[in-house]
Amino acid sequence: MSKFLDRPRLYVDFNEMLTDKIVLLSKDDKKIDSEGTIVHLSEGLTVHVYMDDPNTDGKTDHLIADGICKRNIHSGWSRGGKWTCEVDHAGIRHLTDVP
């Protein structure tokens, strides 16, 4: 696990948001987490996601979120993705903002 994360997390690109609460997660049924463990994705699985976010000093302050894995039902540019993450009520936040 990255020494800068609070738990094992799956990498996502928050620039690939499909709605204000849904981010593209994977085009496959498996994804490797930040500890190198293979996670088998399935409908309803609780997932913890992150993205690198360098601050103005060039230091990384990860963006993180927690949510539920859901099958991608969106079309258009995202139709190649199989799984999404529906972000929970806590939303997307910087790791340093978490108490």
C-alpha positions as CSV (number, residue, x, y, z in Angstrom):
1,M,0.0,0.0,0.0
2,S,1.2,3.5,-0.7
3,K,2.4,4.9,2.6
4,F,0.3,8.0,1.8
5,L,-3.0,6.2,1.7
6,D,-5.2,5.3,4.6
7,R,-6.3,1.9,3.2
8,P,-5.9,-0.1,0.0
9,R,-7.7,1.8,-2.7
10,L,-8.4,1.4,-6.4
11,Y,-7.0,4.0,-8.8
12,V,-9.6,6.0,-10.8
13,D,-9.4,9.2,-12.8
14,F,-11.9,11.7,-11.4
15,N,-11.7,13.5,-14.7
16,E,-13.8,10.5,-16.0
17,M,-16.9,11.4,-14.0
18,L,-20.1,10.3,-15.7
19,T,-22.3,12.2,-13.3
20,D,-21.6,14.3,-10.2
21,K,-21.6,11.0,-8.2
22,I,-20.4,8.3,-10.7
23,V,-16.9,7.8,-11.9
24,L,-15.7,5.2,-14.4
25,L,-13.9,2.4,-12.5
26,S,-12.8,-0.4,-14.9
27,K,-13.3,-1.9,-18.3
28,D,-12.5,-5.4,-16.8
29,D,-13.8,-7.5,-14.0
30,K,-10.5,-7.2,-12.1
31,K,-8.5,-4.3,-10.9
32,I,-5.3,-4.1,-8.8
33,D,-5.5,-2.0,-5.7
34,S,-2.8,0.2,-4.2
35,E,-1.3,-2.8,-2.3
36,G,-1.0,-4.9,-5.4
37,T,-4.0,-7.1,-4.6
38,I,-6.4,-8.2,-7.3
39,V,-9.9,-7.1,-6.6
40,H,-12.7,-8.9,-8.4
41,L,-15.4,-6.3,-9.2
42,S,-19.1,-7.1,-8.8
43,E,-22.4,-5.3,-8.5
44,G,-22.8,-3.9,-5.0
45,L,-19.2,-4.3,-3.9
46,T,-18.0,-1.6,-1.5
47,V,-14.9,0.1,-3.1
48,H,-12.4,2.7,-2.0
49,V,-10.9,4.8,-4.8
50,Y,-8.2,7.4,-5.1
51,M,-6.4,9.6,-7.6
52,D,-3.1,11.5,-7.3
53,D,-3.6,15.2,-6.9
54,P,-0.3,17.2,-6.7
55,N,-0.7,20.4,-4.7
56,T,0.9,23.8,-5.6
57,D,4.2,22.6,-3.9
58,G,4.3,19.5,-6.1
59,K,3.4,17.2,-3.2
60,T,0.7,14.7,-3.7
61,D,-2.5,15.0,-1.7
62,H,-4.6,12.2,-2.9
63,L,-8.3,12.7,-3.8
64,I,-10.2,9.8,-2.3
65,A,-13.8,8.6,-2.2
66,D,-15.7,5.5,-1.1
67,G,-18.7,4.0,-2.9
68,I,-20.4,1.1,-4.5
69,C,-19.4,-0.8,-7.6
70,K,-22.1,-0.7,-10.2
71,R,-22.3,-1.9,-13.8
72,N,-21.8,0.9,-16.3
73,I,-25.2,1.8,-17.9
74,H,-23.9,4.9,-19.6
75,S,-23.3,5.3,-23.3
76,G,-21.2,7.6,-25.4
77,W,-17.5,7.9,-24.6
78,S,-17.7,5.7,-21.5
79,R,-19.5,2.7,-23.1
80,G,-16.1,0.8,-23.2
81,G,-16.1,0.7,-19.4
82,K,-17.8,-2.2,-17.6
83,W,-17.8,-0.9,-14.0
84,T,-18.4,2.4,-12.3
85,C,-18.2,3.6,-8.7
86,E,-21.1,5.4,-7.3
87,V,-19.6,7.8,-4.7
88,D,-21.2,7.8,-1.3
89,H,-22.5,10.8,0.7
90,A,-19.0,11.8,1.9
91,G,-18.1,12.7,-1.7
92,I,-14.7,13.2,-3.2
93,R,-12.2,14.8,-0.8
94,H,-8.5,15.2,-0.2
95,L,-7.0,12.6,2.1
96,T,-5.5,15.4,4.3
97,D,-9.1,16.7,4.9
98,V,-10.1,13.4,6.5
99,P,-9.9,13.4,10.3
